[in-house]
Amino acid sequence: MQRRITALSITSLSLALPPNVHSPYYYDIVGNVSTSRFRPSTPAVTAGKLPSQRKGAGYSLLELIPRYPLMGGWNYTFTIGYDAPWGII
């Protein structure tokens, strides 16, 4: 009986970003990371308060699928960033 060894790989990344961020960017040395989906946070219902006092504004979600699956031991350098209103972070 032969045991099959399964390779561990990362096929996607889900990143929780602070509330109210916009215009996320992500790239590697070749260019844009292949596929993505950005889900912004829902706006807070308490207008007029400082961002640190707002309740109900959850995290934004950035989902990335790299150009190819990342295997254990591989080095893959990429950059992730976003724009945010002043004072929310």
Secondary structure, DSSP 8 states (H G I E B T S, - for coil): --------EE--EEEEE-TT-EEEEEEESSSB-SEEEEE-----S-TTS-GGG--S---EEEEEE-SS-EETT----EEEEEE--TT--
